[in-house]
Structures are given as C-alpha cells and as structure tokens.
Amino acid sequence: MRPRTLVPLLLVLSAACGGGSSSPAACTPSDGGALGCSPSEKPVGTSTAAAPLGVQLLGHQQVGTSVPFTVPAGTASLTIVEQAVSALDSVTVDCTPLDNVAVPALVEVGGKTLYDDTRDDGSFSGAPTDPTAIENLPAFFFSDSPSTGTLTIPNSTGGLALVAQGGGLPSGQGTLVVSDYAYACSNISGCSGGSTSGVYDVTVLTKPLVNGGIPSQVTLDLNVYFVATSACITAHNCPALSQNTASSDVDLTRMKSTLATLLGNAGVSLGAVQFLDAPSTVQSAYTAGVDIPEVTGGSACAPLEQLLKNAGPGNTMNIFLVPFITLSGSGLGAGEQVVGVDGTIPGPATIGGTVASGAIVSVEDLRVGEGNCTGSSPVLNLTANVCGADITAYVIAHETGHFLGLYHVTEADGTEFDPLAGTARCTCSQCAPLGSRSRCGDGTATQYQMQVSDCLAALPNAASGCGGGDDLMFWLLDDGAKGTLTADQQSVIHANPLVH
C-alpha cells in the first residue's frame, strides 16, 4: 500500500498577495471577486452551546465593524465564528483566485491584542516563515475557510502560556473587527477584487477553566455519516455501510475501538458515537467520491463544503465516510492518494449544518486485512500485515485534531510548521535525503515532499533534530506512525469548545 496523504486545506497561494506597492498584473477576465453560491448552498448554523460554555450571538455584522463582546474571568478559550450572510465566495489577488476566507482582522480583550491578521506571520499576509515568531503569538490562523471561518484562542505556545500565567485569558470587555479576505484585499496595495460590503453572522464562545487550568481530561461525541453506498462496490470495491448494520459490523467495531485508544492516549474519552446514513440524495450525489480541487479547496460551493453542510445540529465531531477522495489539478500533491480532508482549522464547534461542519474520510482501506486486526494496540502498518480498520481510525483521529485546532507539525514541503514549540520539526534542508535537498521548496511538480522515514528521530540514521514523523498530526501516514501528541497539542485540543 502507498503512503496516505492527510490534507488540511491550507492557503498555499496566499503569498501572492503581498503588501508591496507594485501594480497588480493585468488579468483576463478583469480583476474581481466572485459570488458563486446561493444562500441555500451556504446555510448559517446556530450554536448549540450549553453551560458551562458561554455563547454570545452578536448578530449580522458588516466587515470592518468593531463589535464588542465580553470574556469572563477564568476563561480557558475564546472562539469566534464568522458565517457569511452576504459575501463573495472568492477574490482575485494579482490574477490568482483565492477563496474568500472569513477571519477577524483584530481581536482585543482587556487592552491586550490576542490576534492581528495584518502581521506577517501567516494568514492573509502570506505563508508562515518564522516558526519562533509564530509560536510566540497568542493565536495563529492559516486555514482555508470560505463562508465559515473559526478562530480559537489559544492554539499556540504563546497563547497557552497566556492562559497558564494569567489564570485564564485576559478578561473583561473585548472587541473584534469582522473581516474576510475580500475586505483585507480592499485595504492592501497590490490586491484586487476586494469588497467592503460583506456581512457575517458572528458568534463568540467562551470555555471556562477547570480547577484553575485547561481541563486534563475531556470527552468527544462523534457522528459518523455513511456516504459510501452499495452503488460503488463494483467500480471501486467500497464497503456497503448502513446505520442498520453498523452495530454488528466487525470493521466498524474495530475502527471505533482503535479511535477510542488513539484519542484516549491524548486524554480524550470517546463519548456518544452515532452511525448515521446520509440522506439518499447526498449518497447518490457522491457515489463517485469527493473531488478536491488542488490543495486550496474550491469555494463554499465546492463538493467538500457542500457535503459538510449536511451535518446535523449539536456539539459533535462529524465525519463523513466517502468512497474515495480525489485531489485534482496539476499542482504539487495532485494525484496523491488522499484519505482525509477537514473543512477548516479549527472547525465551527457547537455549530452544525455549515460548509465547514466536519471532515471527510475515505473508506478505501476499511475492509483491508481484517485478519490482521488483532490485539488491543492499533496496527498502523502500510506495507505488511495491514489492518484497514485501524488505518481508517487513525485518519479520523487526525482530521479530528485539525477540527480541534491542530496544524500539521511539518508540512509536505518541510518549510512550514505548527505554532507549538514542543512539537518536533522536520526541516527539508536538514532532514531530506542529501540527494533530494536541491528540490526542497523549489515550487515545482518534483519538489521534495517530506516522508515519515525522514522524520523519525529514533531511527539510527536520522539526522539530528529530525522528528515528528510519528506524531498524529504529521502530514503523511506511513510506516512509523504512532499517533503521538505532545502536551501542548493535548492542551489545544482540551481547550476547544467541541470537547466537554
């Protein structure tokens, strides 16, 4: 079996919008944004948050508006969800189309800046370039979130330290500036296709500390939707899955048990689990699987987003099991065997029915090697004695990590890393095989992509400082994966309002 690609929807093209003074190149057709989806294709969900979570419904707000909210004393995390009521689905930046990502421009509480989207460390201003600077930020955002965007604080080493040292996040009166890429683009030289007319529904969630800190043990509830139907068995050897037979399905039982083990290693108990049939109209629409255009997603009306909006209400992790996933296009990564894709990082916790309310996972491996699925420990081999149910559980755990706010510890190119100091980095220039280092970050179709074997510090021939290949949030799944998570990664997960 080939290695499995685990894809978060990152904005790999966002560096095209710099803050320079040069004029944008002429585009054909003319520069501009696009409104490709009808309101029914990007519904606005309502939070189901209940005590002890705090929920503030701030209503419909135009981009550029400074909106007040409050943060109680002893708050472990702050989550802001923007959902498009009326906004462009994409913008054009120097002739490059980008999804119109929804994210606040500025978040301040008690006189302290918790997030500033104008910094040069990521988000709209470009790909992250300085790992240390990123780690020290109170919050970090670098995700593809058209129509529905979520920012949860803390998700970085600096943010976690802020909570630990201050007895929670800064409290009192706060303000957030509603924004999206279209609004940011209207204020930056060199960008075109901006708009100041976008309107978003804004929700603020606050999660309290437990015994003076971020909870050490949490519970996650899970809904698994079956989109892989019997119609795809002949063409792609997909398993027939049904909520009526799920309880007696050996592979699903093993998958659930392994998922509980992987999450349990991170201090997360698997709570209520429901196996549900997706509506018949949805199943028939995705018989051929899900196509992901390139690695930057599509827009709010792309197949992935339109599938995720079928998640029901409730504070649950929603996983859609699909026949297979295709990464189309000609860019880096096209043609890889992708097994999981999340809607956005992090997801809109407590809000179902949005274009970002969950993740998709391929079931191509689920029925593989049933005879190898023995013992209580996950079998994560891909080259011998494969247990497909365990591999599928691993992918679900990985995509859940994204939804809860975790980024890849090392991206495929070996030049981008997560905002947590405690996770191991695997730099291409240091850790790739010597003969491949000339292809590090060259941006071509043959650019070197970091392998798990390059990033296993325990290997005798591993370069010094090359680790993270065994981490649950490494970008690739291959032999050597263990599903480990650092203390900081666990804290980010435990602070998220999705877990209780």
C-alpha distance (Angstrom), angle and dihedral (degrees) to the residues before:
residue distance angle dihedral
M1 . . .
R2 3.80 . .
P3 3.81 122.8 .
R4 3.78 113.3 -85.9
T5 3.80 121.0 -119.8
L6 3.81 116.7 -138.1
V7 3.78 108.6 -159.9
P8 3.80 128.0 -160.4
L9 3.78 113.1 -173.4
L10 3.78 99.6 -111.0
L11 3.80 125.2 172.1
V12 3.76 98.8 -116.0
L13 3.81 90.7 164.3
S14 3.79 97.5 50.5
A15 3.79 92.4 98.4
A16 3.81 85.9 74.8
C17 3.78 88.0 80.0
G18 3.76 106.9 69.0
G19 3.75 129.0 165.1
G20 3.78 95.0 -116.7
S21 3.76 125.5 127.8
S22 3.80 98.5 -123.5
S23 3.77 117.5 117.8
P24 3.81 117.2 -105.2
A25 3.77 116.8 -104.6
A26 3.78 117.4 -99.7
C27 3.80 111.4 -93.9
T28 3.75 131.6 -155.8
P29 2.94 114.4 -120.2
S30 3.81 96.8 31.3
D31 3.78 119.4 -84.8
G32 3.76 115.5 -86.4
G33 3.75 149.4 113.3
A34 3.78 127.9 -90.0
L35 3.77 136.3 -131.6
G36 3.77 103.3 -159.6
C37 3.79 103.3 155.7
S38 3.76 132.5 66.9
P39 3.83 118.1 -131.4
S40 3.82 89.9 -104.7
E41 3.79 89.5 60.1
K42 3.81 92.7 58.3
P43 3.80 106.5 37.6
V44 3.80 122.1 -170.9
G45 3.79 112.2 -122.9
T46 3.79 128.8 -152.7
S47 3.79 123.6 -128.7
T48 3.79 117.2 -109.8
A49 3.81 91.6 -163.2
A50 3.79 114.5 149.9
A51 3.79 134.2 -177.5
P52 2.94 131.4 -30.1
L53 3.81 84.9 33.4
G54 3.78 115.2 78.8
V55 3.80 118.2 -138.9
Q56 3.80 127.5 -165.5
L57 3.80 117.2 -172.4
L58 3.79 104.2 -156.3
G59 3.78 96.1 -179.3
H60 3.80 129.2 -142.8
Q61 3.78 113.4 -18.3
Q62 3.79 131.6 179.3
V63 3.79 119.1 -126.7
G64 3.78 112.1 -93.5
T65 3.81 92.2 34.5
S66 3.79 117.9 128.9
V67 3.80 106.2 -137.6
P68 3.83 123.6 -165.3
F69 3.80 123.8 -135.5
T70 3.80 136.7 157.7
V71 3.79 134.4 -118.1
P72 3.82 115.3 -156.5
A73 3.78 120.3 -136.3
G74 3.79 112.7 -92.3
T75 3.80 96.1 32.5
A76 3.80 117.0 163.0
S77 3.80 97.2 -170.0
L78 3.78 142.8 6.1
T79 3.81 121.4 -150.9
I80 3.81 125.8 -170.2
V81 3.81 119.8 -168.1
E82 3.81 121.7 -169.0
Q83 3.82 117.3 -168.2
A84 3.79 120.5 -173.1
V85 3.77 116.2 -114.6
S86 3.79 93.8 166.9
A87 3.79 117.8 -3.2
L88 3.78 142.2 123.0
D89 3.80 116.1 -88.9
S90 3.80 94.0 -145.2
V91 3.77 142.1 9.0
T92 3.79 133.0 -152.9
V93 3.78 116.4 -123.5
D94 3.80 114.6 -172.1
C95 3.82 89.1 -29.2
T96 3.81 91.9 -47.6
P97 3.83 116.4 116.2
L98 3.80 114.9 -135.4
D99 3.76 132.1 -180.0
N100 3.79 111.1 -104.2
V101 3.80 97.0 -112.3
A102 3.80 117.0 -155.4
V103 3.81 114.1 -137.5
P104 3.82 133.3 134.7
A105 3.79 115.6 -99.2
L106 3.80 93.4 -143.5
V107 3.81 137.4 6.6
E108 3.80 120.6 -168.8
V109 3.81 129.3 173.4
G110 3.78 127.0 -178.8
G111 3.79 90.7 -9.3
K112 3.82 93.5 -54.5
T113 3.79 123.1 114.2
L114 3.80 109.5 -128.4
Y115 3.81 97.2 173.6
D116 3.79 134.6 12.9
D117 3.79 117.1 179.5
T118 3.80 92.7 -164.5
R119 3.79 93.5 70.4
D120 3.78 118.5 110.3
D121 3.79 94.3 -124.7
G122 3.78 98.7 91.7
S123 3.79 144.4 -61.3
F124 3.82 115.0 78.1
S125 3.79 96.0 -7.3
G126 3.78 94.0 62.2
A127 3.78 147.0 -77.0
P128 3.82 116.6 -37.6
T129 3.79 111.3 -91.8
D130 3.80 107.1 168.9
P131 3.83 112.6 54.2
T132 3.80 93.5 -170.7
A133 3.80 93.1 52.4
I134 3.79 90.0 48.1
E135 3.80 93.1 50.7
N136 3.80 92.0 52.1
L137 3.80 94.1 54.4
P138 3.83 116.7 102.4
A139 3.82 87.8 -129.1
F140 3.78 138.7 7.0
F141 3.82 131.7 -157.0
F142 3.78 127.1 -174.9
S143 3.79 109.6 144.7
D144 3.78 142.5 121.7
S145 3.81 104.2 -111.8
P146 3.81 113.7 157.4
S147 3.81 114.4 -178.5
T148 3.82 94.7 -10.4
G149 3.80 120.6 51.3
T150 3.80 131.5 172.0
L151 3.80 131.5 -163.7
T152 3.81 118.1 -170.3
I153 3.80 122.0 -173.0
P154 3.04 124.6 -126.4
N155 3.80 106.7 38.5
S156 3.81 99.3 128.4
T157 3.79 137.2 63.1
G158 3.80 89.8 -105.3
G159 3.79 91.9 51.7
L160 3.80 93.5 47.9
A161 3.81 89.6 50.2
L162 3.80 89.7 50.3
V163 3.81 90.4 56.0
A164 3.80 94.4 44.4
Q165 3.81 96.8 46.0
G166 3.78 97.9 40.6
G167 3.78 100.8 43.6
G168 3.79 88.1 -110.1
L169 3.77 135.0 -22.1
P170 3.82 119.1 -41.4
S171 3.78 107.2 -74.9
G172 3.78 137.6 -150.0
Q173 3.77 130.1 48.6
G174 3.77 116.4 7.2
T175 3.79 136.7 178.6
L176 3.77 132.7 -157.3
V177 3.79 127.9 -167.6
V178 3.80 110.1 -137.1
S179 3.78 110.6 -132.3
D180 3.77 149.3 149.6
Y181 3.79 135.4 -171.2
A182 3.80 91.5 -88.4
Y183 3.80 90.5 57.5
A184 3.81 92.3 44.3
C185 3.78 90.2 48.8
S186 3.80 91.2 54.2
N187 3.81 88.7 61.3
I188 3.80 101.5 43.7
S189 3.78 125.8 82.0
G190 3.77 111.8 -124.2
C191 3.80 94.9 32.0
S192 3.78 125.4 103.7
G193 3.77 136.7 -175.2
G194 3.79 94.4 50.1
S195 3.79 127.1 152.8
T196 3.80 135.0 -164.1
S197 3.80 95.0 -166.8
G198 3.80 101.9 79.3
V199 3.81 117.6 127.0
Y200 3.81 124.2 -158.9
D201 3.78 136.5 -172.9
V202 3.81 105.1 -127.5
T203 3.80 127.3 -153.8
V204 3.81 126.6 179.6
L205 3.81 121.5 -160.8
T206 3.80 126.1 -169.6
K207 3.80 124.9 -167.0
P208 3.81 119.7 -161.2
L209 3.77 127.9 -131.5
V210 3.81 118.0 -104.4
N211 3.80 115.6 -136.6
G212 3.78 89.2 -14.7
G213 3.79 97.9 -51.4
I214 3.77 147.3 57.6
P215 3.83 107.0 -62.5
S216 3.80 113.5 -90.4
Q217 3.80 94.3 -154.1
V218 3.79 125.6 35.5
T219 3.80 140.0 168.9
L220 3.80 128.6 -129.8
D221 3.81 124.2 -158.3
L222 3.79 117.4 -152.3
N223 3.80 138.2 -157.7
V224 3.80 116.9 -167.0
Y225 3.80 115.1 -163.9
F226 3.80 119.6 -159.1
V227 3.79 111.2 -136.9
A228 3.82 94.9 153.0
T229 3.80 104.5 90.8
S230 3.79 136.5 -176.8
A231 3.82 88.6 -98.1
C232 3.81 91.3 77.3
I233 3.79 98.9 48.0
T234 3.81 98.1 94.1
A235 3.79 96.8 44.8
H236 3.78 100.0 40.6
N237 3.79 107.0 11.3
C238 3.81 91.5 -115.5
P239 3.80 119.0 168.6
A240 3.77 119.6 -110.7
L241 3.81 105.5 -118.1
S242 3.78 127.9 -173.1
Q243 3.78 136.4 166.8
N244 3.82 87.8 -129.8
T245 3.81 92.7 61.8
A246 3.81 100.1 30.2
S247 3.80 95.4 99.2
S248 3.81 91.6 58.2
D249 3.81 96.5 38.6
V250 3.81 107.4 115.6
D251 3.80 94.5 -156.6
L252 3.81 94.5 48.4
T253 3.80 90.0 47.8
R254 3.81 90.5 52.9
M255 3.80 91.2 44.1
K256 3.80 91.2 52.9
S257 3.82 92.4 47.2
T258 3.80 92.8 49.8
L259 3.79 91.8 46.6
A260 3.80 88.8 53.4
T261 3.81 89.2 52.1
L262 3.81 94.5 48.9
L263 3.80 93.0 47.2
G264 3.80 91.6 42.5
N265 3.80 89.9 58.5
A266 3.82 85.8 61.3
G267 3.81 95.3 49.1
V268 3.80 93.1 -99.7
S269 3.80 120.0 128.1
L270 3.79 116.4 -152.3
G271 3.79 105.1 -124.2
A272 3.79 128.4 179.9
V273 3.81 112.9 -1.9
Q274 3.79 122.0 -166.7
F275 3.80 125.4 -172.6
L276 3.79 108.8 -155.3
D277 3.79 136.2 179.5
A278 3.78 112.2 -123.8
P279 3.82 112.2 -127.8
S280 3.80 112.8 -77.5
T281 3.80 91.4 -115.8
V282 3.80 89.7 56.2
Q283 3.79 93.0 47.2
S284 3.78 92.9 51.0
A285 3.82 91.3 47.6
Y286 3.82 91.7 55.6
T287 3.80 101.8 39.6
A288 3.80 87.8 117.9
G289 3.80 92.1 50.4
V290 3.80 128.3 -116.9
D291 3.78 125.0 -51.6
I292 3.80 117.0 -148.7
P293 3.83 111.7 -162.1
E294 3.82 106.6 -132.4
V295 3.82 113.9 -49.9
T296 3.79 98.1 -62.9
G297 3.77 97.8 72.0
G298 3.76 121.2 -123.2
S299 3.75 117.5 -102.8
A300 3.77 136.4 -74.8
C301 3.81 88.2 -68.3
A302 3.82 97.1 49.9
P303 3.83 118.9 117.1
L304 3.81 95.3 -101.4
E305 3.79 95.2 51.7
Q306 3.79 93.2 42.9
L307 3.80 89.9 54.1
L308 3.81 95.1 48.4
K309 3.80 92.5 54.9
N310 3.82 87.1 71.5
A311 3.80 91.0 73.8
G312 3.77 110.3 116.6
P313 3.81 125.5 -125.8
G314 3.77 121.2 -80.3
N315 3.78 141.0 81.5
T316 3.79 96.2 -78.4
M317 3.77 138.4 122.7
N318 3.81 106.2 -110.8
I319 3.80 119.4 -151.0
F320 3.80 121.2 -176.9
L321 3.81 112.7 -157.1
V322 3.81 107.2 -148.8
P323 3.82 132.2 -177.9
F324 3.79 93.7 -111.0
I325 3.80 142.0 -37.1
T326 3.78 125.9 -119.5
L327 3.79 122.5 -158.7
S328 3.79 101.9 -155.8
G329 3.77 131.9 -169.4
S330 3.80 132.6 58.5
G331 3.80 101.5 -87.4
L332 3.79 130.2 107.3
G333 3.79 109.0 -57.2
A334 3.80 97.1 22.0
G335 3.77 110.5 139.2
E336 3.82 94.6 25.0
Q337 3.80 117.7 135.2
V338 3.77 99.7 -107.0
V339 3.79 117.6 -166.1
G340 3.80 103.3 175.3
V341 3.79 140.9 23.4
D342 3.80 128.8 178.7
G343 3.78 125.9 -145.9
T344 3.79 95.3 -127.3
I345 3.82 141.8 -34.5
P346 2.97 108.5 -78.7
G347 3.78 108.9 11.6
P348 3.83 127.0 -134.5
A349 3.80 96.7 -90.5
T350 3.84 115.7 -151.1
I351 3.83 90.7 14.4
G352 3.80 119.7 98.6
G353 3.77 129.3 -179.0
T354 3.81 97.6 48.0
V355 3.79 128.8 120.6
A356 3.82 88.2 -104.9
S357 3.82 101.1 42.8
G358 3.79 99.9 123.9
A359 3.79 144.5 -28.7
I360 3.79 139.6 -83.6
V361 3.80 125.6 -124.6
S362 3.80 127.9 -171.4
V363 3.81 118.4 -124.5
E364 3.80 94.1 -157.1
D365 3.80 90.9 113.5
L366 3.81 100.2 37.1
R367 3.82 97.5 98.4
V368 3.82 96.1 38.0
G369 3.82 118.7 117.8
E370 3.78 100.5 -5.4
G371 3.80 89.3 169.9
N372 3.81 90.0 60.3
C373 3.80 94.1 56.5
T374 3.79 97.0 96.0
G375 3.77 134.5 131.8
S376 3.77 127.7 26.7
S377 3.81 97.8 -84.1
P378 3.81 119.3 87.7
V379 3.80 114.6 -102.4
L380 3.80 103.9 -141.1
N381 3.80 100.9 171.6
L382 3.79 119.1 131.8
T383 3.80 101.1 -179.8
A384 3.82 102.0 45.7
N385 3.80 138.3 14.7
V386 3.78 91.0 9.7
C387 3.81 119.1 -166.7
G388 3.79 105.2 -161.4
A389 3.79 94.9 -168.9
D390 3.80 90.2 58.6
I391 3.82 91.9 46.8
T392 3.81 89.8 52.1
A393 3.81 91.0 48.7
Y394 3.80 89.6 51.1
V395 3.79 91.4 53.7
I396 3.80 91.2 49.6
A397 3.81 89.8 51.1
H398 3.82 90.7 49.1
E399 3.81 94.4 50.2
T400 3.80 89.8 45.4
G401 3.80 87.5 55.1
H402 3.81 89.0 56.7
F403 3.81 92.3 48.6
L404 3.80 88.5 52.0
G405 3.80 91.9 53.1
L406 3.80 108.0 -88.5
Y407 3.80 122.9 134.9
H408 3.79 126.7 -158.8
V409 3.80 109.6 -75.9
T410 3.82 87.0 -137.3
E411 3.77 124.7 10.6
A412 3.80 123.1 -137.3
D413 3.80 93.6 -95.5
G414 3.80 94.2 54.0
T415 3.81 92.6 -129.3
E416 3.81 101.5 88.4
F417 3.79 126.2 64.8
D418 3.78 141.7 174.6
P419 3.85 122.5 -88.8
L420 3.81 94.7 -109.1
A421 3.80 120.3 102.5
G422 3.79 94.4 -156.3
T423 3.80 96.5 61.9
A424 3.79 119.5 90.4
R425 3.80 118.7 -109.7
C426 3.77 124.6 -145.4
T427 3.79 108.0 -159.3
C428 3.80 115.8 -160.4
S429 3.80 94.4 -141.1
Q430 3.80 90.3 54.6
C431 3.79 105.2 29.5
A432 3.81 107.4 33.6
P433 3.81 116.6 95.8
L434 3.80 110.3 -82.0
G435 3.77 93.2 -114.0
S436 3.82 91.9 53.4
R437 3.79 100.9 47.1
S438 3.79 92.9 92.1
R439 3.81 86.6 67.1
C440 3.81 94.4 53.9
G441 3.79 110.3 126.7
D442 3.78 95.4 -16.7
G443 3.82 91.8 137.5
T444 3.79 94.9 -131.5
A445 3.79 130.0 123.9
T446 3.81 87.9 -101.2
Q447 3.82 94.9 51.0
Y448 3.79 109.5 141.3
Q449 3.79 115.9 -101.8
M450 3.78 119.7 -154.1
Q451 3.79 115.8 -110.9
V452 3.79 128.5 -150.5
S453 3.81 88.4 -117.4
D454 3.82 90.0 57.7
C455 3.79 90.5 55.7
L456 3.79 107.1 46.1
A457 3.79 106.9 109.9
A458 3.80 91.3 -167.3
L459 3.80 93.6 64.5
P460 3.82 113.6 104.1
N461 3.81 92.7 -128.8
A462 3.80 96.3 43.0
A463 3.78 116.3 125.3
S464 3.78 116.3 -113.9
G465 3.80 111.5 -88.0
C466 3.81 94.9 16.5
G467 3.79 107.4 128.2
G468 3.76 144.8 123.8
G469 3.80 98.9 82.9
D470 3.80 89.9 115.3
D471 3.81 93.1 49.7
L472 3.81 117.8 112.3
M473 3.80 88.5 -126.1
F474 3.80 99.3 52.7
W475 3.80 108.9 126.6
L476 3.82 94.6 -119.0
L477 3.79 134.3 47.9
D478 3.80 115.4 -142.2
D479 3.79 141.4 127.3
G480 3.79 109.0 -44.9
A481 3.80 95.7 42.4
K482 3.79 114.1 133.8
G483 3.79 105.2 167.2
T484 3.80 94.8 -120.0
L485 3.81 121.6 166.7
T486 3.80 128.2 -166.0
A487 3.79 124.3 -127.5
D488 3.82 90.8 -102.3
Q489 3.79 92.0 50.8
Q490 3.79 89.7 51.4
S491 3.80 90.9 49.6
V492 3.81 91.4 53.6
I493 3.81 89.9 51.3
H494 3.80 93.5 46.5
A495 3.81 92.5 49.8
N496 3.81 92.6 55.9
P497 3.83 115.4 104.5
L498 3.81 91.6 -132.5
V499 3.82 90.9 75.9
H500 3.78 122.5 63.3
